Amino acid sequence: MPLPTLPETIIDFHVHLFPDKFFDAIWRYFADRYGWEIRHKLYYRECVEYLRERGVGPIVYSNYAHRKGVARILNEWNLKVIEEIPNLYCFAAYHPDDGEEGLAMAAEILEHPKILGFKLQLLVQRFYPHDERIFPLYERILDKKKRVLFHVGTGPVGNPWVGVSHFTKLMQAFPALQANVAHMGGPEFREFMALLDDYPGLCLDTSFAFIPDFPFRFNLENTYLERYRDRILYGSDFPNLLFPREDEINHLLSFNLSQGFYDRVFMDNGLALIPGV
């Protein structure tokens, strides 16, 4: 049988784009806090160009507000960027400390067809996914049939605000919520995959979970990947990588899964979540 291949054009559902000064600050933080040297220090136009040259069509990016007052700055920038660059879609920024002003901004920005929803980076933002201050945002997202991208797993680093137990409390409160969990929920891979059986709007993305010889690597049997191939999205975490971008792709291809797996994960599942594509 022929070896499986990637679709000719793929979708990357987990890219980070920030204004240049934000990127500079994030890269300094990674180096100072964790000793991580980012491999691809590219600004937003360079990121898009790099990915497009490597077969990526639609790009879904996110950014997040680390404190009060930052979301508006980022979202004003987001609206300019998604108008500037075709085939680019965004999970916008939100912080609950912005209060009613933040909710009004969220309601307004959700009207844009290239805004897919919001990114909540709970490791950095330091609140629980089931924090009741976020409930009005979830209600607006449900009303507009949009999504939330969560960093809510405990790896590669964790804190008290992340983990599958907290995320489960949220999904029990909002079972119809459409959500993506970054990094396959790792290292609680089994527990997050089990939630797919109960919540049809839930997906997992591959970012940072398939790095060869990395302790955080996805560690379940290939049968899990085939079983849930309709609920997994390819995401790279680009450009905030510690390794060549192609390493994860090549490692996933080395599993020699079905062609249907690669077609769905690298293209079809993402297409289904982007309206109008």
Secondary structure, DSSP 8 states (H G I E B T S, - for coil): -------SSEEEEEEE---HHHHHHHHHHHHHHH----S----HHHHHHHHHTTTEEEEEEE---SSTTHHHHHHHHHHHHHHHSTTEEEEE---GGGHHHHHHHHHHHTTSTTEEEEEEEHHHH---TT-GGGHHHHHHHHHTT-EEEEE-S--SS--TT-SHHHHHHHHHH-TT-EEEEGGGGTT-HHHHHHHTTT-TTEEEE-TTS--TT-TTS--S-HHHHHHTGGGEE----BTS-SS-THHHHHHHHHT---HHHHHIIIIIHHHHHSTT-
